[in-house]
Amino acid sequence: MRTKTLLLCLLIACTAWARTDSSDSTATNKVYRGFSGGMMLHAGYLSGRDGNAPRTTDGRLCSPQGATFGIGGALRVNLWKHLRVGAEGYVSEMPSGATDCNDVLKAGSYVRMGYGGVLADACWRLKKIWPYIGASIGGGAMKGLYILDGDQHSWSPDPNSTFHKQAFFYATPYVGLDYCMTQKVHLTFRIDWMLAVHNSRLCLPTGPRLFVGFMFCH
Protein backbone atom coordinates (compact mmCIF):
# COMPACT_ATOMS: atom_id res chain seq x y z
CA MET A 1 0.00 0.00 0.00
CA ARG A 2 2.81 2.43 0.82
CA THR A 3 4.47 1.75 -2.55
CA LYS A 4 1.22 2.39 -4.42
CA THR A 5 0.63 5.63 -2.48
CA LEU A 6 4.17 6.84 -3.26
CA LEU A 7 3.77 6.07 -6.96
CA LEU A 8 0.43 7.90 -7.08
CA CYS A 9 1.94 10.97 -5.43
CA LEU A 10 4.85 10.97 -7.90
CA LEU A 11 2.51 10.69 -10.87
CA ILE A 12 0.33 13.56 -9.60
CA ALA A 13 3.37 15.75 -8.90
CA CYS A 14 4.90 15.10 -12.33
CA THR A 15 1.62 15.84 -14.10
CA ALA A 16 1.09 19.05 -12.14
CA TRP A 17 4.63 20.20 -12.90
CA ALA A 18 4.17 19.53 -16.59
CA ARG A 19 0.91 21.49 -16.77
CA THR A 20 2.32 24.54 -15.01
CA ASP A 21 5.46 24.85 -17.13
CA SER A 22 4.88 27.23 -20.07
CA SER A 23 8.40 28.26 -21.10
CA ASP A 24 9.90 27.72 -24.55
CA SER A 25 10.60 23.98 -25.07
CA THR A 26 13.28 24.70 -27.69
CA ALA A 27 15.57 26.67 -25.36
CA THR A 28 18.99 25.04 -25.23
CA ASN A 29 19.40 25.72 -21.49
CA LYS A 30 15.93 24.53 -20.58
CA VAL A 31 15.71 22.09 -17.67
CA TYR A 32 12.15 20.77 -18.03
CA ARG A 33 11.41 19.38 -21.52
CA GLY A 34 8.04 17.72 -21.15
CA PHE A 35 6.90 14.34 -19.92
CA SER A 36 5.75 10.98 -21.27
CA GLY A 37 3.75 8.09 -19.93
CA GLY A 38 1.92 4.98 -21.01
CA MET A 39 1.28 1.28 -20.62
CA MET A 40 3.46 -1.68 -21.55
CA LEU A 41 2.98 -5.41 -21.93
CA HIS A 42 5.87 -7.74 -21.23
CA ALA A 43 6.98 -11.35 -21.54
CA GLY A 44 10.13 -13.07 -20.40
CA TYR A 45 11.79 -16.23 -19.21
CA LEU A 46 12.71 -16.76 -15.57
CA SER A 47 15.09 -19.45 -14.34
CA GLY A 48 16.94 -20.52 -11.21
CA ARG A 49 15.51 -22.89 -8.63
CA ASP A 50 14.79 -21.86 -5.05
CA GLY A 51 15.96 -24.60 -2.72
CA ASN A 52 13.40 -23.50 -0.10
CA ALA A 53 10.45 -24.32 -2.38
CA PRO A 54 8.18 -27.24 -1.36
CA ARG A 55 8.85 -30.81 -2.43
CA THR A 56 6.57 -33.62 -3.54
CA THR A 57 6.12 -36.76 -1.49
CA ASP A 58 8.80 -38.46 -3.61
CA GLY A 59 11.29 -35.63 -2.97
CA ARG A 60 11.07 -33.64 -6.22
CA LEU A 61 11.62 -29.89 -5.89
CA CYS A 62 8.61 -27.73 -6.87
CA SER A 63 10.48 -24.59 -7.92
CA PRO A 64 9.19 -23.65 -11.38
CA GLN A 65 11.02 -21.80 -14.09
CA GLY A 66 9.57 -20.74 -17.40
CA ALA A 67 7.70 -18.00 -19.26
CA THR A 68 6.24 -15.02 -17.43
CA PHE A 69 3.74 -12.42 -18.69
CA GLY A 70 2.48 -9.11 -17.35
CA ILE A 71 1.40 -5.52 -17.71
CA GLY A 72 2.24 -2.17 -16.18
CA GLY A 73 3.21 1.37 -16.93
CA ALA A 74 5.69 4.18 -16.44
CA LEU A 75 5.75 7.97 -16.32
CA ARG A 76 8.87 10.02 -17.06
CA VAL A 77 9.77 13.69 -16.79
CA ASN A 78 12.34 14.89 -19.35
CA LEU A 79 15.12 17.03 -17.86
CA TRP A 80 17.91 18.85 -19.69
CA LYS A 81 19.03 17.22 -22.93
CA HIS A 82 19.27 13.53 -22.00
CA LEU A 83 18.01 12.84 -18.46
CA ARG A 84 14.59 11.31 -17.75
CA VAL A 85 13.26 10.49 -14.26
CA GLY A 86 9.96 9.04 -13.17
CA ALA A 87 8.07 6.13 -11.65
CA GLU A 88 6.91 2.68 -12.72
CA GLY A 89 4.69 -0.19 -11.59
CA TYR A 90 4.14 -3.71 -12.94
CA VAL A 91 2.53 -7.08 -12.31
CA SER A 92 4.21 -10.19 -13.72
CA GLU A 93 2.92 -13.76 -13.44
CA MET A 94 4.29 -17.19 -14.31
CA PRO A 95 1.27 -19.54 -14.61
CA SER A 96 1.69 -23.26 -14.06
CA GLY A 97 1.05 -23.98 -17.75
CA ALA A 98 4.11 -21.93 -18.74
CA THR A 99 6.56 -23.66 -16.40
CA ASP A 100 8.73 -26.74 -16.61
CA CYS A 101 6.87 -28.28 -13.63
CA ASN A 102 3.67 -29.36 -15.35
CA ASP A 103 4.17 -32.93 -14.14
CA VAL A 104 4.50 -31.67 -10.54
CA LEU A 105 2.34 -28.57 -10.14
CA LYS A 106 -1.39 -28.73 -10.77
CA ALA A 107 -3.42 -26.16 -12.72
CA GLY A 108 -3.95 -23.01 -10.69
CA SER A 109 -0.37 -22.83 -9.40
CA TYR A 110 1.52 -19.62 -10.09
CA VAL A 111 4.42 -17.34 -9.20
CA ARG A 112 3.32 -13.68 -9.23
CA MET A 113 5.30 -10.50 -8.67
CA GLY A 114 3.90 -7.03 -8.10
CA TYR A 115 6.40 -4.20 -7.85
CA GLY A 116 6.96 -0.49 -8.35
CA GLY A 117 9.55 2.19 -7.81
CA VAL A 118 11.44 5.12 -9.28
CA LEU A 119 13.56 5.16 -12.43
CA ALA A 120 16.15 7.25 -14.22
CA ASP A 121 17.63 6.88 -17.67
CA ALA A 122 19.70 8.64 -20.28
CA CYS A 123 17.94 9.11 -23.62
CA TRP A 124 19.38 10.26 -26.95
CA ARG A 125 16.68 12.03 -28.96
CA LEU A 126 17.49 11.28 -32.59
CA LYS A 127 15.13 12.01 -35.46
CA LYS A 128 12.95 8.86 -35.32
CA ILE A 129 14.72 6.59 -32.83
CA TRP A 130 15.34 7.43 -29.17
CA PRO A 131 17.69 4.83 -27.62
CA TYR A 132 17.96 4.86 -23.84
CA ILE A 133 19.70 3.11 -20.96
CA GLY A 134 18.88 3.32 -17.28
CA ALA A 135 17.85 1.62 -14.07
CA SER A 136 15.03 1.53 -11.57
CA ILE A 137 14.84 0.75 -7.85
CA GLY A 138 11.89 0.01 -5.62
CA GLY A 139 10.03 -2.71 -3.79
CA GLY A 140 7.34 -5.29 -4.20
CA ALA A 141 6.16 -8.74 -3.23
CA MET A 142 6.47 -12.22 -4.70
CA LYS A 143 3.64 -14.68 -4.19
CA GLY A 144 3.77 -18.37 -4.98
CA LEU A 145 0.90 -20.87 -4.92
CA TYR A 146 2.04 -24.48 -5.34
CA ILE A 147 -0.80 -26.99 -5.75
CA LEU A 148 0.67 -30.48 -5.65
CA ASP A 149 -2.57 -32.48 -5.41
CA GLY A 150 -6.22 -31.83 -6.16
CA ASP A 151 -8.13 -29.71 -8.65
CA GLN A 152 -8.38 -25.91 -8.77
CA HIS A 153 -12.06 -26.18 -9.75
CA SER A 154 -13.12 -28.29 -6.78
CA TRP A 155 -14.24 -26.99 -3.39
CA SER A 156 -12.63 -29.84 -1.46
CA PRO A 157 -9.57 -29.09 0.73
CA ASP A 158 -6.18 -29.74 -0.86
CA PRO A 159 -3.83 -30.56 2.02
CA ASN A 160 -0.75 -30.86 -0.19
CA SER A 161 -0.60 -27.22 -1.30
CA THR A 162 1.65 -24.34 -0.28
CA PHE A 163 1.23 -20.56 -0.42
CA HIS A 164 4.26 -18.35 0.12
CA LYS A 165 4.64 -14.55 0.09
CA GLN A 166 7.75 -12.48 0.58
CA ALA A 167 8.53 -8.78 0.22
CA PHE A 168 11.61 -7.70 -1.68
CA PHE A 169 13.75 -4.75 -2.69
CA TYR A 170 14.77 -4.63 -6.34
CA ALA A 171 17.19 -2.98 -8.71
CA THR A 172 16.60 -3.29 -12.45
CA PRO A 173 19.04 -2.30 -15.18
CA TYR A 174 17.43 -1.82 -18.60
CA VAL A 175 18.03 -0.75 -22.19
CA GLY A 176 15.49 0.19 -24.82
CA LEU A 177 14.41 2.50 -27.58
CA ASP A 178 11.44 4.58 -28.61
CA TYR A 179 10.26 4.63 -32.20
CA CYS A 180 8.61 8.00 -32.82
CA MET A 181 5.41 7.20 -34.70
CA THR A 182 4.39 10.84 -34.28
CA GLN A 183 5.68 13.68 -32.14
CA LYS A 184 3.16 12.73 -29.44
CA VAL A 185 3.01 8.92 -29.73
CA HIS A 186 6.02 6.62 -29.38
CA LEU A 187 6.22 2.85 -29.72
CA THR A 188 8.66 1.75 -27.02
CA PHE A 189 10.72 -1.42 -26.57
CA ARG A 190 12.63 -2.29 -23.42
CA ILE A 191 14.68 -5.24 -22.14
CA ASP A 192 15.42 -5.52 -18.42
CA TRP A 193 16.57 -7.96 -15.77
CA MET A 194 15.09 -7.43 -12.32
CA LEU A 195 17.32 -8.36 -9.38
CA ALA A 196 15.04 -8.81 -6.37
CA VAL A 197 16.55 -9.35 -2.91
CA HIS A 198 14.93 -10.64 0.30
CA ASN A 199 16.98 -11.03 3.49
CA SER A 200 20.20 -10.60 1.49
CA ARG A 201 19.22 -13.46 -0.84
CA LEU A 202 18.41 -13.18 -4.54
CA CYS A 203 14.77 -14.10 -5.15
CA LEU A 204 14.41 -16.94 -7.66
CA PRO A 205 13.41 -17.47 -10.40
CA THR A 206 14.82 -14.44 -12.20
CA GLY A 207 15.54 -13.54 -15.81
CA PRO A 208 15.11 -11.12 -18.72
CA ARG A 209 11.84 -9.51 -19.78
CA LEU A 210 10.91 -7.80 -23.06
CA PHE A 211 8.49 -4.86 -22.82
CA VAL A 212 6.44 -3.41 -25.69
CA GLY A 213 4.07 -0.48 -25.31
CA PHE A 214 2.98 3.00 -26.25
CA MET A 215 4.22 6.22 -24.69
CA PHE A 216 2.28 9.46 -25.00
CA CYS A 217 4.54 12.50 -24.96
CA HIS A 218 3.69 16.05 -23.95
Disulfide bonds with the S-S distance in Angstrom:
none
